[in-house]
Amino acid sequence: MTKGARDRVRATLKGLALIGGLVASTSATANEIDVFNELSSEYTNCFAFFTLARRCAPRTATEGELSRNQELRKATADGAIMASKSAGMSDEALAARTKLAVETLAALITNDCVNFSVLIAKYGDACRLLLVNPKERTQEIREGVNP
């Protein structure tokens, strides 16, 4: 793994730790439940994005690229689980949300990887922001800002 990739993974893990801290330090008011529900939705969409990115990876993708994708999938899955639990969502509901997210994103590209750029345009920056600075994104959600 390159130094840049390691730094990005560290930033992602720090961000997830911050979300965990927010979860631990926040009483579950109705507004906070809505915030965590939205975070869960965004993490789940990003998980679906990285899942389809893996499916659509070219045969020439390096082991490092595939490994980085796996790390991003894990980070978004962990974020979705943490946020979902904080929102009071059941495991069954999260599983259903995840399945629907993958199906919805696949439909956006008409189940054809040649159209993957549609997902990059729609989710690339939003997922990057969520993973690089989840605390900032959480604050934006509280303030009603959409990516």
C-alpha positions in Angstrom: 0.0 0.0 0.0 1.4 3.4 -0.9 2.0 6.1 1.7 -0.9 8.2 0.3 -3.2 5.2 0.6 -2.1 4.6 4.2 -2.7 8.3 5.0 -6.2 8.1 3.5 -7.0 5.0 5.5 -5.8 6.6 8.7 -7.9 9.7 8.0 -10.9 7.4 7.4 -10.4 5.5 10.6 -9.9 8.8 12.6 -13.2 10.0 11.1 -15.0 6.8 12.1 -13.6 7.2 15.6 -15.0 10.7 15.7 -18.4 9.4 14.6 -18.1 6.9 17.4 -17.4 9.7 19.8 -20.3 11.6 18.6 -22.5 8.6 19.1 -21.2 8.0 22.6 -21.5 11.6 23.7 -24.9 12.3 22.2 -28.3 11.6 23.8 -30.7 10.3 21.3 -33.0 13.2 20.7 -35.5 13.0 17.9 -33.3 15.4 15.9 -30.2 13.3 16.5 -32.0 10.2 15.5 -32.8 11.9 12.2 -29.1 12.9 11.8 -27.9 9.4 12.4 -30.5 8.0 10.1 -29.3 10.3 7.4 -25.7 9.3 8.1 -26.6 5.7 7.9 -28.2 6.3 4.5 -25.2 8.1 3.2 -22.7 5.5 4.5 -24.9 2.8 3.0 -25.0 4.6 -0.4 -21.3 4.9 -0.3 -20.9 1.2 0.6 -23.1 0.4 -2.5 -20.9 2.8 -4.6 -17.7 1.1 -3.5 -19.3 -2.4 -4.0 -20.2 -1.5 -7.6 -16.8 0.0 -8.1 -15.3 -3.3 -7.2 -17.6 -5.2 -9.5 -16.8 -2.7 -12.3 -13.0 -2.7 -11.6 -11.1 -3.3 -14.8 -9.1 -6.5 -15.2 -6.0 -4.3 -15.1 -6.8 -3.1 -11.5 -3.7 -3.5 -9.3 -3.8 -5.4 -6.0 -3.3 -2.1 -4.3 -6.3 -0.6 -6.0 -8.5 -3.6 -5.1 -7.2 -3.5 -1.5 -8.0 0.2 -1.2 -11.5 -0.5 -2.5 -11.9 -3.2 0.2 -10.8 -0.8 2.9 -13.3 1.8 1.7 -16.1 -0.8 1.6 -15.2 -1.8 5.2 -15.0 1.8 6.4 -18.4 2.7 4.9 -20.0 -0.6 6.2 -18.6 0.2 9.7 -20.0 3.8 9.4 -23.4 2.6 8.3 -23.5 0.1 11.2 -22.5 2.7 13.8 -24.9 5.3 12.5 -27.8 2.8 12.1 -27.4 1.6 15.7 -27.3 5.2 16.9 -30.6 5.8 15.0 -32.2 2.7 16.6 -32.3 0.8 13.4 -32.5 -3.0 13.5 -30.0 -5.2 11.7 -32.8 -6.4 9.4 -33.6 -2.8 8.4 -29.9 -2.0 7.7 -29.6 -5.2 5.6 -32.7 -4.2 3.6 -31.4 -0.6 3.2 -28.1 -2.0 2.0 -29.7 -4.3 -0.5 -31.9 -1.5 -1.8 -28.9 0.8 -2.1 -26.9 -1.6 -4.2 -30.0 -2.3 -6.4 -30.7 1.4 -6.9 -27.2 2.3 -7.8 -27.0 -0.6 -10.2 -30.2 0.5 -11.8 -28.7 4.0 -12.2 -26.0 2.5 -14.5 -28.5 0.1 -16.1 -26.5 -2.8 -14.6 -23.7 -2.0 -17.1 -20.3 -1.0 -15.8 -19.7 1.0 -19.0 -22.0 3.6 -17.3 -20.1 3.7 -14.0 -19.1 7.3 -14.5 -22.8 8.2 -13.6 -22.1 6.9 -10.1 -18.7 8.7 -9.9 -20.5 12.0 -10.8 -23.3 11.4 -8.3 -21.5 9.8 -5.4 -17.7 10.3 -5.7 -17.3 13.7 -4.0 -20.0 13.0 -1.4 -18.4 9.7 -0.4 -15.0 11.3 -0.2 -16.3 14.0 2.1 -18.1 11.6 4.3 -14.9 9.4 4.7 -12.4 12.2 4.9 -14.3 14.4 7.4 -17.4 12.7 8.9 -17.5 15.2 11.7 -18.0 18.0 9.2 -20.6 16.1 7.2 -22.4 15.3 10.5 -22.5 19.0 11.2 -23.8 19.8 7.7 -26.6 17.3 8.1 -27.5 19.0 11.4 -27.6 22.3 9.5 -29.7 20.8 6.6 -26.9 20.9 4.0 -27.0 18.3 1.3 -24.0 17.3 -0.7 
